[in-house]
Structure formats: C-alpha cells, structure tokens
Amino acid sequence: MSRSPAVLLVVGQGRRNEALAEELQLDGYQTRHACDPAQLRARCAPGEVDLIILGPAPDQAASLGVLRALRAGELHPEVNLGMRVLWVTTTGAVTEVLRAFETGADDVVRAPFIYTEVLARVRSLLRRNLGDAPDVLRYGALEINPAARQVTFGLTTVELCAQEYALLLHLARDPHRVFTKDELMREVWGFRAQSRSRTVDSHACRLRRELARAGAEDWLQNLWGIGYRLAPDAHAELRLLPGRRSA
C-alpha cells in the first residue's frame, strides 16, 4: 500500500508558496517547504516525498538545474528519478512552459493560479503512482523486483545506481524491442527534446559492466546507430510474477 497521506514538497520563496503548502495541508497532505531549489537535495530524502511542486523562484535557472539533476538521478542514489513534478510558471510564457516540460516536469500550472486547479493537478499526478505492487520481471536468470528496487542474476545481487536501474527496468518491460537513444532520453530521463549528449551511452556502458560482473555477459545489446535492447534472442522469455513488496 502507498503511504497515506501523501507527502508534498513545495519549493520556492514567498508567501504564495507558503500559502500553497498550508492549503494542501488543510486538504490532508503532509507538506514540506524548501525556500531555495538547492535545499531540495536535503529535503527530498529517499522514499519520503511523493510529489514536488516547483513554485515561482527568483532564480529560474537554479530550479531548472535541480529538475534536470533529479531526472538524471544526481540528487541522491536512492531518490526516484521518475518522481512526479508540478512546475508553477513565473510568467506563463510559452517558452517557459515548454522549457519546463523539456527539462522533465510532468505538468505545468500558470501563475497566478486558482488553488482548486492546483489541487486537481496534484491529485491527478499522485494517481499515476497508485496501485498494487508492480510485477516482478524475470528473464532467464535475471530478476527485477520494482517494489524492492532489487536486481539479481541467479543468486548474485546486481548493484546499480538509480539511473542505471531505471534504464534496465525500462528495457526489461519490452526485452525484444530496440529502444532508440532519443526514446530512452525521453522516457527514462524525461528530456522531451532530442539530445546529442552521451548520457544514454555512458549509463548503458556502466549497466553492461555491472551485469557482466554478476555473470550476465552480453545481456545488454548496443545496435550501433540505433539504440539498445535487453538480452539476445537466445535467452529465456520474459516472465511476469505476482508483485511482492519489500519487507
């Protein structure tokens, strides 16, 4: 079961953000407040925040930088890089809205806003995280348990950082499919614009190395000029086991 009530982290200076946190608390949510985007690293402890609201801030670049770091898995090894983020625009300009989405925001609300609209968007974003425990994925000797965030190959635990784990999980959900690098940047890292960075390649290289250390040689295939897929055809078929929670 998900934690109840949900924990929301409101980031931004000023009475508007403080008032928003207070209103959300009145509607039954646990709320935290960080005046500066840089504080998000300290306030967003692993497993303790369900949704981040990035409110208006004097330094928009800092907010974008924190959001970018979140999507890249650089805030904390255990912080979920797929955490829901609601961006509150400072101007409502189309360029700012598009920039927020391209950096990794899940939804955007324009300021000045009506509180009931923000509440509806918060509820919608949180519903995306609800449900039963996700299925355990087993592909030959490889097993991925999303509820426990644990990967094993045979009896060996595969130690992965947050972004390597997210990449593996994404590939494992459709193991015979080749995902292009642009798809992976968009679907795993949350970047909606095409990127020529080496982000996918560098994390795929480390993921391949960790799998090999556990005995899973050649389980991550790189199709040059196209993208990546998990496991050659010779390996066993994907099996979904009933979801089970960590203790």
N, C-alpha and C positions, 0 to 999 in steps of 0.2 A: 504494500500500500504506500501511496505517496504521503509525504509529511503534511500534516494539517495543523494550523493554517499555513499557507504558502508564505515564503519569506521573499520580500521585495526589497531591492537595494536602489534607492533614489540617489542619483549622483548630480550635484550641481549646487551652486551658491544661491543665496537669496531667499526671501520669504516665500516666493512662489513654489520653490521646490520643497521647502519645509512644510508648507500648507498641503501640498500634494501628498507627502508622506503621512501627515496627520489624517487626511481624509481617507486614505487607503487603510490606515489602521482602524478607523471607525467602521470600515466595511469588513473587518475581520481578518485582515492580513497582518502578519508580522512585518514591520518595516525597519530598515536601517537607512541612515543618511550619511553620505560622504560629500563633503563640501567641494573637494577637488578630485578630478578624474584620477590623479596619481594615487589617491587613497584607496582606489578600487582594489588594488593588489592586496592590501592588508584586510579590507572589509569583506572580500569575496572568498572566504575560506572554503576549502573543498567540501561539497555536499551541503553547504549551509545557506545557499541562496538559490532561489528558483527562477527569478527574473530580474533583469537590470533595467532601470529606466534612466537613460542618459538625458538629463534635463538641460536647459539652456546654461551655458558656461561661457565666461569671458574668453577663454582660450579654446576655440573650437578645434584647433589642430591637436591639442592635448587629448580631447575627447575622442577624436578620430584615431589617434595613436593608441589609446587604450583599447578601443574596439578592435583595431587591427591586431594588437597583441593578443587579445582574447581569442580571436579566430585562428591565430597562428599557434595557439597553445603555449604562449610565452608568459602568461600570468602566474601560473603555478602548475606543476606537472599533473596534479590531480583535478584541476578545475576543468569542468566540462566545456570544451571549446564550442559545443553546439548550444550553449545556454541561450535562452531567449533574451533578446534585447529590443526594447522600445526606445526609439530616438525621438526626442522632442526638438523640433526645429527652433532656431533662434530668430529666423526671418521669414520662414515659409517659402523661400525662394526655391524654384525648381532645381537649380544647381545644387543647393544644399541637400534637398530630398534625395536626389539621385546619388550624390556623393555618399550619403549615409547608407543607402541600400548597397552601393557597390563595395563599401567597406565591410559590411556584414550585418547591418541592422535587419531585424525580422519584420519590423513595422515602424511607421513614422506617423506622428501626430503633429499638426501645425499649431504653434502658439500665436496668439492666445487661444487656449483650448477650453472646452466645456468639460468639467470633471467627469460627467457621466459617459462621455465619449472615451476618455482615457480608461475609465473603469471597464467599459465594454471591450476595449482592445487588450487590456491586461487579462481579462477572463478568457478571451479567445486564444491568446498566446499560451496561457497556462494549460488550457485544454489539450494542446498539442503534446504536452508532456505526460498526460494522464493515461491510465490503462493498466492492464495486467503486466506482469513481468515479461520482458521480451524473450523470444525463443533463444535457446542455446543453439548455436550453429556448430555442427560437426561435419568436417570434410576430411575423410580418411582419419589420420591420427591427429589432425588439428581440431581443437575445440575452442570456441569463443563463447564466453558467458557474459553477455552485456550487463546483467544485473550486478554481478560481482566485479565487472571490468577485469576479467581474468582470461588469459590466453595460455593454453597448454598444447604441447605437441607430445603425444604419448604421455609419459609421466613427468615431462620436463616443463616447467613454467617459462613462458617467453616474456621477458621483461621489456616493456615498451613504454615510451613516453606518451603523453596524451595525443599528440598529432599522429604519431606512428600507429597507435591503436585505432584512432578514428579512420585512418586510411585503410588499415586491414579490415576493419568491420564493414566499411563501405564496399570494398571489393568482394568480401565474402558473401554479401547478400545476393550477389549475382555472379558466381565464380567463373562462369564460362564466357562472360561478356568482357570485351575490351573497353575500358573507360579511357577517353581521351584526356589529355592533361588539362584542357580547358574545362571539361566536365568535372574533374576532380577538384580543380581550384574553386569552381563554383559551388559544388555540392558538399565538399569536405571542409574547405577553408572559408566559404561564404563570400568569395570575391565574385561579383557578378559581371565584371568586365574581363575581357581577355587579358592575360598577363604573360610576359615572357620571362618571368623570374624562374629560378631554379628550385623553387620551394618543393614542388612535387618530386622532382628527381632526387633532391637531397634526402627527403624523408623516405622515399622509396628505397634508396640505397641503404639507409640505416635499418629499415624494416627488413630488407632482404638479409642483411648481415645478422640480425638478431634471430630471424627464423633459422638461418643456417647453423647458428650456434646451438640451437635446440634440436638440430637434426633434420630440419625441413629445407634441405638443399633444393634450389631451383623451384621453389614454390611460388615465387613472385616473378612473373614474366614481364619483360620490357619489350614491347613491339616498337622498334625504332621508328620515330617519326609519327607514331600514332598515340600510344599510351601504355597502360598497364592492365594486367588481369591477374587473378589469383589462381595458381596451380595449373600445371599442364593437364591435358586431357587424360593422361594415364592414371591420374589419382582418382580416388573413390568419389562417388557422387555426394552432393551436399545433402545432409540430413538435418531437419529441424526437430529439436527435442523440446518437450514442455518447459516453459520458462521456470527458472528457480531463482529465488532471491538469495543474496549473501546473508550470512548469519548476523 
